[in-house]
Amino acid sequence: MLSRPTLLRLCRARDALTEEHDRPRSVHDIAREAGMSTGQLIRLFASVFGETPHQRRIAARIARAKHLLALGDLPVTAVCLEVGFSSLGSFSSLFAQRVGVPPSVYRRQARALVTVPADLSRALAPGCFSLMGAAFAAASVERIDEE
């Protein structure tokens, strides 16, 4: 049975693995902060969370890449580097393995889900534009009637 303090240290270690840093911290450093050996951290982490610390870090990077691909305008290469991979080939194959499609296909699919159909784009215009359009149309009709 795991003690409450040990579980809290594991949760802090999990959070540290998913945090974004300019330079990711090593599993050894995170284990030291948790007051455990590296092997002990890996074993306990896997038994509690069902994945190793390395797998957790990769999952967090892939999740961030999915977010950047769906909502950002960065090229796939820039997304690869932004989330901590140094090789586009490794990133693309790992992304496809975990997500089911390559990054460029994921971007197209994700953006297709959030596009606004053309006929709705008018309905979603700010209200002031609608009022200005109605006022302009009324002024045009009045001018035609006067002539």
N, C-alpha and C positions, 0 to 999 in steps of 0.2 A: 504494500500500500504506500502511496506517495504522500508525503507530508504536505501541508498547505504551503509552508515557505518554499519547498522545492518546486511545487507546481507554479507558484508565483515567479520564481526565478526562471523557469522554463517559458512561461508566458512572456516575460521580459526579453528573453533570448529570441523568441519567435518574432516579437515586435522589432527587435534590433536587426533581424535578418531581412525584414521587409522594408525598413526605412531606406529612404533615398539619401545617398551621400555622394560626394565627389569621388571619394575613394572608399569602396565597401570594406567593412571591417572583416577580419578573418574569423573563421569559426573558432580558432584557438583563442583569439581575444575575447570573443563573446562568451566562450566557456569559462575563461578566467574571471570575467565580470560576474558570471553566474555562480562562481565558487565551485566549479567542477572541472574535472579533466576533460579534454576534448572527446575522448572515447565515451566517458560517462554521459556527456551532453548528447552526443549522437545517439547512444542507445536509449536514453530516457526520452529524448525528443521524438524519436521514431515510435516508441511504444505509446506515448501520450497522443501525438498528433497524426500518426500514421504515415509520416514521411520524414526523410532525413533533413537536416538543416540545409544542405545543398539543394535538395528538391524544393524546399520552401522558398529559397532565394530565387531559383529559376522560375517558379510559379509566379512570384511577385514581379519579376522582370517581364514575363510574358503578359501578365495582366496590365502592366503599365504600357507595354508596347501596343496592346490591343486598344487601349484608351487613346494613345497618341495617333495611331493609324486611323481610328474612326473619327476623331474630332480635330486632329491637327493637319497642318499642311506640309509637314516635314517629309522629305523623301524617305524611302524605306531604309536607305543606308544611314541617314541621320538618326532615324528612330533606333536602329541597331546600336549605334554608338551611344545614344542618349541613355539607353537602358542597361548599358554596361557590357555589351558584347563587342569583341574586337574583330570578328570575322563575319561578314555578311552571309557567307555560305553556311556557317555554323548556326547563325541566328535563324536564317530562313528555313533550314531543315528542321531545327528544333521547334520553331514556331509551327510549321506544318504538321509535325509529329504530334504536338500537344493540342493544337487548335483544329486540325483537320484540313486546313487549306493554307497555301503560302500567304505571306504578309500582304502582297499586292492584291490578291483575290479577296482576302479578308477586308481590306480597305474598301474595295468596290462594293462588296456585299453589305458592309456596315453602313456605308453612305447611302446605298439604295434604300435602306430601311428608314432613314430619317429625312429623305427629300420631301419637299412639299409639292404636291401636284400643282400644275399651272393654274387650274381653275380655282384652287383654294388660295393661291397667292394673293389675289385681289381681296378676298374675304379677310385675310390676315393682315392687311395694310393698317397702319395706325389710323385711329379715328379722325385725326385732324386732316389726313389726306382725303378721307371720304367726304368730310364737310367742305373742304376746298373744292373738290370735284363737283359736288352738288351745287355750290354757290356759283362756280364758273358756268355750269350748264344752265342754271337759271338766268344768269346775266346774258348769256348768248341768246336764249329764247326771247328775253325782253327786247334785246337789240333788234332781232329779226321782226318782232311784232311792231316796233316803232317805224321801221322802214316801210 
